[in-house]
Amino acid sequence: MNRDPADSGPPGPGPGRGSPMAEGTRFFCTAGRGLEPFLMQEVRARLAATQVEYISGKVFFTTCSDLNMLKKLKSAERLFLLIKQQRPLTVSSVSRGKIANEMQRLIHDDPGSWSNAIAVWGSLLELDAENEQLAQATSKPRKRNVAGEEMITAKKLKAGPMQERHANDCPPDQCTGEETIQQEGVLAKQDLLKEADVQNDAQKAAVGPNQKGLTFRVSCRCSGALGKTFTPQEVGRVIGIALMKQFGWKADLRNPNLEIFMHLNDIYSVVGIPIFKVPLASRTYIRTAGLRSTIAWAMASLAEIKAGTVVLDPMCGLGTILLEAAKEWPDVYYVGADVSDSQLLGARDNLQAAGLNDKIELLKVSVIELPLPSESVDIIISDIPFGKKFKLGKDIKSILQEMERVLHVGGILVLLLSEYHQRRLKDCDESSLPLSSKSSRTPESGLQQCLPPERKEDLSETVLSPVQASDQGSLDSMSPFGSLVPVECYKVSLGKTDAFISKYRKSHAPGQ
């Protein structure tokens, strides 16, 4: 477990010890590989979180924030209330029966932590349900006398299936139109179930931890030595029997009141309760999914967006990056460009669904022939398409040169690049710009590079990278093209593939 160097003091109180809102509640979020540093910074900034720690794919923190604030996390996949976090189970040279007994000790050795966690879970959901009812009552319009008025029935607009051109989450030869339609259907179904989930959560909260009527199921992820000995289903069965014996709960695999999540491997054992059925990464304001929303938000968070700036995505596709940025930083002028009619149609559909038509302007133009004056843009954020369908080859140089032209001096460029494109940018490799995934660099140290000087001084145990320790002359010599100077680079997972979020700053005007 790695503690955030900005945090100090002993670990906070566990779930249920005192008022969860007053003393703080312990949560953890799952995150895509490589996004842990973004999530660490976000929970501290958005939730005033303390005791921020991380392991691969998970960030742990303590906060007094309510669920309305927790719902606003943008770099997390799912949110869990923490029940237990401890060392891995002993597996080597031990019989299956002894391993099963050790699993059951997760419940029997400290049943109070489970009861406390269920009490906190119930109080959180009760408070969330009360806030939801209050919000609905406040926003409910007054009834009008409609006698004599004509009733107008609005026709439903059916958007055709849009296939994202970017090959980020799967290879282009596997991203079929049928898969896109299925994905859209799942997201639409999730949106329709959100209101029902709120009511269902309120019903869950009414079931106390000691009542026989509480139903549950166990979801497991097992890897390492334990995964070779037990299947997730077998682990779930062992844990389920122990919970029924300890608390008298009833197992229900289809529609339980409570879900228990467990992740057991050779490094740690983590047990928690998922707070929301719909993942945080599933955005209600995105009608047609393209680039992963968490990746898009992470890219925007690096761009130093401020009110009044001009932000451009010259290869916007379905507009996911611009949507994430505009939701977080609304007082900005956004421009999206693409050469594909189908992509722009999908982007317009997304803008309409998100209510951002007046915030983002879309243009049909080529990325290497942007109809913009030189040095007219403050920030450029773009996902460079890659995969078997998109072999840009030497075009990557032309693309960067045009982006460099329209970006003003001091402006920021944030790109999502494939490993192939990253290699083509010669000086942005491990020898000159260390990645956040290197063992010698903590996730937090990568974020420190983009902090203002006064905030850098506030952070303890700062790890300087070679880029920070070098002078401006050596930075200029590292520039892959012209005046674009590398600032930081993160290796992130896109599911089946990996990519790099690379940030550059324009140091001077061309020719100077």
C-alpha positions as MATLAB code, in Angstrom:
seq = 'MNRDPADSGPPGPGPGRGSPMAEGTRFFCTAGRGLEPFLMQEVRARLAATQVEYISGKVFFTTCSDLNMLKKLKSAERLFLLIKQQRPLTVSSVSRGKIANEMQRLIHDDPGSWSNAIAVWGSLLELDAENEQLAQATSKPRKRNVAGEEMITAKKLKAGPMQERHANDCPPDQCTGEETIQQEGVLAKQDLLKEADVQNDAQKAAVGPNQKGLTFRVSCRCSGALGKTFTPQEVGRVIGIALMKQFGWKADLRNPNLEIFMHLNDIYSVVGIPIFKVPLASRTYIRTAGLRSTIAWAMASLAEIKAGTVVLDPMCGLGTILLEAAKEWPDVYYVGADVSDSQLLGARDNLQAAGLNDKIELLKVSVIELPLPSESVDIIISDIPFGKKFKLGKDIKSILQEMERVLHVGGILVLLLSEYHQRRLKDCDESSLPLSSKSSRTPESGLQQCLPPERKEDLSETVLSPVQASDQGSLDSMSPFGSLVPVECYKVSLGKTDAFISKYRKSHAPGQ';
ca = [
       0.000    0.000    0.000;
       1.359    3.411   -0.955;
       0.431    6.489    1.081;
       0.003    9.822   -0.674;
       2.994   11.938    0.465;
       0.712   14.941    0.867;
      -1.237   13.142    3.587;
      -0.046   12.822    7.150;
      -1.288   11.497   10.468;
      -2.698    8.126   11.450;
      -5.354    6.350    9.373;
      -8.864    7.659    9.831;
     -11.708    5.853   11.586;
     -13.148    2.780    9.974;
     -16.693    2.553    8.598;
     -19.382    3.028   11.184;
     -17.234    4.389   14.011;
     -19.215    7.470   14.914;
     -21.090    9.619   12.458;
     -19.938    8.796    8.901;
     -20.363   12.378    7.795;
     -18.675   13.889   10.851;
     -15.645   11.627   11.241;
     -15.156   10.526    7.665;
     -15.891    7.259    5.891;
     -13.365    4.992    4.231;
     -13.987    4.327    0.529;
     -12.080    2.994   -2.423;
     -12.499    3.434   -6.159;
     -11.371    1.224   -8.988;
      -9.498    2.979  -11.775;
      -8.101    2.081  -15.141;
      -4.448    1.124  -15.042;
      -2.378    4.298  -15.166;
      -5.192    6.578  -13.970;
      -4.431    6.160  -10.262;
      -2.494    9.475  -10.032;
      -5.387   11.371  -11.607;
      -7.861    9.820   -9.178;
      -5.598   10.518   -6.189;
      -5.438   14.188   -7.042;
      -9.161   14.354   -7.812;
     -10.368   12.888   -4.500;
      -8.166   15.326   -2.588;
      -9.316   18.328   -4.633;
     -12.993   17.444   -5.032;
     -13.705   15.596   -1.780;
     -11.061   17.042    0.573;
     -10.066   13.400    1.104;
      -7.394   12.307    3.586;
      -5.358    9.121    4.065;
      -5.155    8.744    0.282;
      -3.425    5.486   -0.634;
      -3.176    3.424   -3.781;
      -2.487   -0.019   -5.123;
      -2.601   -0.972   -8.767;
      -6.111   -0.288  -10.045;
      -7.481    1.033   -6.732;
      -7.340    4.257   -4.719;
      -8.350    4.308   -1.019;
      -9.379    7.469    0.794;
     -11.335    8.887    3.742;
     -13.874   11.658    3.225;
     -16.836   13.357    4.888;
     -18.449   14.116    1.513;
     -21.945   12.848    0.770;
     -22.949   10.681   -2.174;
     -23.866   13.684   -4.313;
     -20.221   14.756   -4.226;
     -18.929   11.202   -4.651;
     -21.027   10.855   -7.796;
     -19.001   13.682   -9.357;
     -15.742   11.725   -9.498;
     -14.664   11.631  -13.141;
     -11.504    9.507  -13.192;
     -12.956    6.530  -11.266;
     -14.648    3.449  -12.657;
     -16.634    2.305   -9.595;
     -17.047    3.428   -5.987;
     -17.037    1.091   -2.951;
     -17.510    1.442    0.780;
     -14.509   -0.295    2.353;
     -15.174   -3.185    4.745;
     -11.741   -4.802    4.977;
      -8.287   -4.178    3.605;
      -5.558   -6.549    4.742;
      -2.670   -8.782    3.788;
      -3.209  -11.625    1.286;
      -4.479  -14.994    2.423;
      -1.909  -17.731    3.005;
      -2.111  -20.187    0.127;
       1.246  -21.921   -0.494;
       1.620  -25.429    0.994;
      -1.824  -25.239    2.587;
      -4.792  -27.541    1.976;
      -7.981  -26.271    0.383;
      -9.827  -26.769    3.655;
      -7.409  -24.568    5.590;
      -7.571  -21.894    2.895;
     -11.382  -21.952    3.109;
     -11.168  -21.550    6.891;
      -8.883  -18.554    6.436;
     -11.393  -17.023    4.028;
     -14.151  -17.413    6.600;
     -11.992  -15.637    9.156;
     -12.514  -12.479    7.084;
     -16.010  -12.513    8.625;
     -15.729  -14.431   11.892;
     -12.641  -12.672   13.304;
     -14.194   -9.207   13.175;
     -17.980   -9.293   12.618;
     -18.256   -5.808   14.088;
     -16.514   -4.276   11.079;
     -19.169   -5.848    8.848;
     -22.058   -4.597   11.017;
     -20.530   -1.117   11.142;
     -20.044   -1.058    7.388;
     -23.659   -2.086    6.760;
     -24.850    0.635    9.149;
     -22.798    3.273    7.312;
     -23.999    1.945    3.958;
     -27.618    2.213    5.085;
     -27.226    5.742    6.453;
     -25.499    6.906    3.273;
     -28.285    5.561    1.086;
     -30.999    6.980    3.344;
     -29.413   10.426    3.160;
     -29.017   10.117   -0.606;
     -32.674    9.105   -1.001;
     -33.789   12.074    1.136;
     -31.706   14.467   -0.965;
     -33.119   12.970   -4.150;
     -36.696   13.380   -2.942;
     -35.981   16.959   -1.873;
     -34.451   17.760   -5.256;
     -37.440   16.279   -7.081;
     -39.886   18.226   -4.905;
     -37.988   21.471   -5.479;
     -37.785   21.039   -9.243;
     -41.383   19.858   -9.678;
     -43.234   22.452  -11.802;
     -46.595   23.886  -10.793;
     -49.675   22.322  -12.324;
     -51.265   24.318  -15.100;
     -54.875   24.505  -16.157;
     -54.703   22.825  -19.547;
     -58.419   22.917  -20.296;
     -58.955   23.909  -23.869;
     -55.281   23.627  -24.748;
     -54.107   21.269  -27.445;
     -51.934   18.362  -26.329;
     -48.739   18.156  -28.343;
     -46.962   14.825  -28.617;
     -43.243   15.110  -29.276;
     -41.785   12.588  -31.639;
     -38.874   10.563  -30.359;
     -35.677   11.058  -32.293;
     -33.968    7.831  -33.075;
     -30.258    8.258  -33.607;
     -28.664    5.786  -35.981;
     -25.827    3.644  -34.719;
     -22.534    5.458  -34.628;
     -19.310    3.539  -34.669;
     -16.379    5.368  -33.084;
     -13.491    5.616  -35.491;
     -10.883    5.534  -32.755;
      -9.458    2.105  -32.070;
      -8.860    2.614  -28.377;
     -10.978    0.055  -26.544;
     -10.729   -2.677  -29.162;
      -8.958   -3.294  -32.479;
     -10.802   -1.801  -35.483;
     -11.367   -5.206  -37.040;
     -13.281   -6.235  -33.878;
     -15.342   -3.066  -33.351;
     -18.373   -4.019  -35.428;
     -21.523   -2.008  -35.865;
     -23.441   -4.677  -33.963;
     -21.191   -4.216  -30.926;
     -21.728   -0.470  -31.087;
     -25.505   -0.913  -31.139;
     -25.309   -3.260  -28.156;
     -23.151   -0.772  -26.259;
     -25.624    2.032  -26.917;
     -28.478   -0.179  -25.776;
     -26.712   -0.977  -22.510;
     -26.032    2.691  -21.787;
     -29.600    3.659  -22.588;
     -30.904    0.920  -20.324;
     -28.613    2.099  -17.526;
     -29.961    5.626  -17.837;
     -33.557    4.400  -17.660;
     -32.796    2.378  -14.533;
     -31.120    5.209  -12.621;
     -34.337    6.553  -11.122;
     -35.456    3.058  -10.180;
     -32.060    2.423   -8.568;
     -32.511    5.416   -6.244;
     -35.822    4.056   -4.999;
     -34.355    0.563   -4.680;
     -31.407    1.915   -2.680;
     -33.810    3.605   -0.262;
     -35.516    0.258    0.273;
     -32.115   -1.353    0.911;
     -31.304    1.175    3.583;
     -34.459    0.250    5.471;
     -33.094   -3.270    6.012;
     -30.925   -3.322    9.115;
     -27.722   -5.401    9.326;
     -29.204   -7.729   11.960;
     -32.536   -8.335   10.213;
     -33.160  -11.736    8.697;
     -34.728  -10.152    5.631;
     -31.475   -8.771    4.203;
     -30.467  -10.548    1.009;
     -26.998  -10.520   -0.534;
     -24.664  -11.938   -3.113;
     -20.861  -12.078   -3.320;
     -18.868  -10.984   -6.386;
     -15.230  -12.152   -6.414;
     -12.069  -11.505   -8.344;
      -9.273  -13.968   -7.609;
      -5.782  -14.018   -9.070;
      -2.328  -15.285   -8.230;
      -1.893  -18.454   -6.187;
      -5.416  -18.293   -4.784;
      -6.875  -18.017   -8.273;
      -5.116  -21.234   -9.223;
      -6.606  -23.048   -6.231;
     -10.169  -21.661   -6.097;
     -12.523  -20.309   -8.719;
     -14.361  -17.029   -7.973;
     -17.580  -19.026   -7.663;
     -16.028  -21.290   -5.021;
     -14.724  -18.308   -3.046;
     -18.146  -16.679   -3.238;
     -19.763  -19.847   -1.929;
     -17.370  -20.063    1.044;
     -17.868  -16.393    1.954;
     -21.625  -16.607    1.414;
     -22.008  -19.551    3.813;
     -19.967  -17.704    6.439;
     -22.145  -14.581    6.137;
     -25.368  -16.585    6.412;
     -24.123  -18.351    9.533;
     -22.779  -15.171   11.142;
     -25.629  -12.741   10.402;
     -28.568  -14.829    9.227;
     -28.651  -13.092    5.845;
     -30.165  -14.835    2.838;
     -28.378  -15.385   -0.459;
     -30.040  -13.974   -3.568;
     -28.017  -14.081   -6.773;
     -30.555  -12.260   -8.934;
     -31.913   -9.265   -7.048;
     -30.180   -8.852   -3.668;
     -30.431   -5.899   -1.308;
     -26.685   -5.958   -0.786;
     -23.698   -6.880   -2.935;
     -20.334   -7.794   -1.436;
     -17.277   -7.248   -3.635;
     -14.023   -9.116   -2.921;
     -10.640   -8.944   -4.668;
      -8.123  -11.502   -3.444;
      -4.617  -11.930   -4.839;
      -0.989  -12.427   -3.763;
      -0.611   -8.779   -2.695;
      -3.773   -7.890   -0.781;
      -7.303   -8.829    0.249;
      -9.937   -6.125   -0.260;
     -13.638   -6.353    0.630;
     -16.185   -3.624   -0.053;
     -19.770   -2.708   -0.928;
     -20.475   -1.106   -4.315;
     -22.359    2.133   -3.688;
     -23.965    2.604   -7.102;
     -25.210   -0.017   -9.519;
     -24.283    2.118  -12.514;
     -20.509    2.729  -12.701;
     -19.281    6.286  -12.225;
     -17.593    6.023  -15.628;
     -20.988    5.612  -17.369;
     -21.901    9.203  -18.177;
     -25.594   10.030  -18.444;
     -24.813   12.956  -20.744;
     -23.062   10.866  -23.428;
     -25.549    9.292  -25.807;
     -23.033    7.475  -28.050;
     -19.858    6.263  -26.380;
     -16.486    6.800  -28.020;
     -13.210    7.234  -26.166;
     -13.434    6.089  -22.550;
     -14.830    8.941  -20.489;
     -12.250    8.509  -17.714;
      -9.379    8.812  -20.209;
     -10.984   11.855  -21.837;
     -11.402   13.568  -18.464;
      -7.812   12.765  -17.454;
      -6.540   14.351  -20.670;
      -8.611   17.473  -20.072;
      -7.437   17.693  -16.455;
      -3.825   17.953  -17.641;
      -4.544   20.804  -20.051;
      -4.670   23.612  -17.460;
      -8.043   24.830  -18.768;
      -9.095   28.230  -17.482;
     -12.126   30.436  -18.046;
     -12.013   32.377  -21.302;
      -9.512   30.142  -23.079;
      -9.927   28.599  -26.543;
      -9.753   24.790  -26.567;
      -9.484   22.807  -29.802;
      -9.829   19.104  -30.577;
      -8.842   18.848  -34.266;
      -9.713   15.121  -34.472;
     -12.769   15.165  -32.228;
     -14.602   12.046  -33.439;
     -17.743   11.730  -31.316;
     -16.626   14.648  -29.157;
     -16.007   12.775  -25.900;
     -13.000   14.883  -24.877;
     -14.829   18.149  -25.514;
     -17.905   16.897  -23.642;
     -15.844   15.976  -20.572;
     -14.011   19.289  -20.651;
     -17.129   21.403  -21.164;
     -18.948   19.715  -18.287;
     -16.061   20.455  -15.931;
     -14.974   23.866  -17.274;
     -18.040   25.509  -18.875;
     -16.777   29.087  -19.297;
     -14.514   28.211  -22.209;
     -14.800   28.419  -26.012;
     -14.563   24.886  -27.454;
     -13.989   23.919  -31.095;
     -14.107   20.404  -32.507;
     -13.002   19.412  -35.999;
     -13.185   16.205  -38.019;
     -13.298   15.102  -41.651;
     -15.910   12.374  -41.132;
     -19.586   13.246  -41.621;
     -20.710   10.261  -39.542;
     -18.421   11.211  -36.656;
     -19.598   14.823  -36.687;
     -23.228   13.665  -36.796;
     -22.593   11.527  -33.726;
     -20.801   14.404  -32.018;
     -23.753   16.740  -32.651;
     -26.090   14.104  -31.253;
     -23.948   13.894  -28.117;
     -23.831   17.677  -27.751;
     -27.597   17.872  -27.982;
     -28.065   15.104  -25.408;
     -25.643   16.866  -23.048;
     -27.205   20.300  -23.598;
     -23.908   21.731  -24.850;
     -24.811   22.891  -28.349;
     -24.042   26.488  -27.405;
     -20.684   25.601  -25.822;
     -18.966   23.633  -28.584;
     -18.583   24.552  -32.254;
     -18.029   21.729  -34.745;
     -16.179   22.093  -38.059;
     -15.703   19.683  -40.956;
     -12.021   20.176  -41.781;
      -8.795   18.200  -42.033;
      -6.401   18.205  -39.108;
      -3.531   19.146  -41.439;
      -5.453   22.085  -42.969;
      -7.067   23.861  -40.047;
      -8.831   27.112  -41.070;
      -7.468   28.937  -38.029;
      -4.911   31.755  -37.764;
      -1.475   30.940  -36.412;
      -1.185   31.079  -32.614;
      -4.956   31.495  -32.178;
      -5.601   28.539  -29.833;
      -4.733   28.281  -26.126;
      -5.125   24.522  -25.646;
      -5.270   21.499  -27.949;
      -6.486   18.121  -26.663;
      -6.800   15.239  -29.085;
      -6.978   11.470  -29.379;
      -4.768   10.513  -32.331;
      -6.587    7.547  -33.953;
      -4.677    4.298  -34.183;
      -5.140    0.651  -34.976;
      -5.134   -1.417  -38.163;
      -7.583    0.942  -39.873;
      -5.573    4.063  -39.071;
      -1.966    3.814  -40.201;
      -0.921    7.435  -40.054;
       2.774    6.696  -40.455;
       4.620    9.871  -41.396;
       1.369   11.867  -41.173;
       1.897   12.163  -37.439;
       4.603   14.733  -38.163;
       2.286   16.811  -40.388;
      -0.446   16.614  -37.762;
       1.840   17.874  -35.008;
       3.243   20.651  -37.173;
      -0.255   21.985  -37.887;
      -1.188   21.779  -34.229;
       2.028   23.611  -33.384;
       1.152   26.346  -35.891;
      -2.259   27.214  -34.434;
      -1.132   26.917  -30.791;
       0.087   30.138  -29.218;
       3.359   30.398  -27.308;
       2.924   28.989  -23.819;
      -0.089   26.953  -24.941;
      -0.708   23.333  -23.933;
      -0.993   20.272  -26.171;
      -2.307   16.992  -24.721;
      -2.367   13.918  -26.961;
      -3.407   10.288  -26.621;
      -0.874    8.294  -28.618;
      -0.368    4.644  -29.469;
       2.878    2.941  -28.528;
       3.907    3.158  -32.197;
       3.247    6.903  -32.388;
       4.944    7.394  -29.039;
       8.083    5.711  -30.358;
       8.057    8.006  -33.363;
       8.310   10.974  -31.041;
      11.936   10.070  -30.370;
      12.764   12.057  -27.291;
       9.617   11.191  -25.337;
      10.802    7.794  -24.113;
      12.047    6.402  -20.835;
      15.578    7.727  -21.381;
      14.415   11.346  -21.520;
      10.952   11.534  -19.973;
      10.106    8.913  -17.321;
       6.610    7.491  -17.397;
       4.309    7.366  -14.388;
       4.349    3.568  -14.695;
       8.088    3.319  -13.890;
       8.838    1.779  -10.519;
      11.113    4.684   -9.546;
       8.334    7.224   -9.866;
       5.214    7.384   -7.717;
       1.869    8.382   -9.291;
       1.762   11.569   -7.284;
       5.166   12.726   -8.513;
       3.864   12.808  -12.083;
       1.123   15.219  -11.119;
       3.534   17.492   -9.300;
       5.081   18.512  -12.603;
       1.969   20.429  -13.654;
       1.365   22.105  -10.286;
       2.223   25.801   -9.843;
       5.426   26.517   -7.864;
       3.602   27.521   -4.691;
       1.783   24.175   -4.597;
       4.919   22.165   -5.339;
       6.517   23.569   -2.210;
       3.597   22.337   -0.114;
       4.123   18.704   -1.105;
       6.489   16.607    0.975;
       8.840   13.956   -0.372;
       8.693   15.363   -3.880;
      10.438   13.149   -6.422;
      12.085   15.215   -9.123;
      12.125   13.702  -12.576;
      14.977   14.311  -15.025;
      12.732   16.801  -16.819;
      12.198   18.864  -13.671;
      15.857   18.728  -12.751;
      17.099   19.850  -16.170;
      17.406   23.418  -17.405;
      15.429   25.054  -20.188;
      18.169   24.388  -22.720;
      17.977   20.657  -22.265;
      14.162   20.833  -22.385;
      14.323   22.543  -25.773;
      16.675   19.859  -27.062;
      14.077   17.225  -26.124;
      11.384   18.726  -28.316;
      10.111   16.134  -30.813;
       9.028   18.779  -33.319;
       9.803   22.466  -33.414;
       8.748   24.304  -30.286;
       6.692   21.555  -28.605;
       8.460   20.687  -25.364;
       7.485   17.485  -23.496;
       6.161   18.128  -19.985;
       4.906   14.759  -18.761;
       3.759   11.400  -20.055;
       1.547    8.637  -18.621;
       1.071    5.098  -19.801;
      -2.606    4.124  -19.475;
      -4.720    1.104  -20.271;
      -7.496    1.179  -22.860;
      -8.676   -2.342  -22.170;
      -7.032   -4.587  -24.729;
      -4.373   -2.046  -25.641;
      -2.145    0.494  -23.925;
      -1.603    4.109  -24.882;
       0.216    7.222  -23.709;
      -1.201   10.531  -22.522;
       1.521   13.001  -23.465;
       1.570   16.674  -22.545;
       3.577   19.345  -24.346;
       4.015   23.088  -24.006;
       4.857   25.447  -26.863;
       8.063   27.163  -25.789;
       8.580   29.696  -28.596;
       7.329   30.835  -31.962;
       8.627   28.891  -34.999;
      11.834   30.341  -36.389;
      12.933   31.937  -33.122;
];
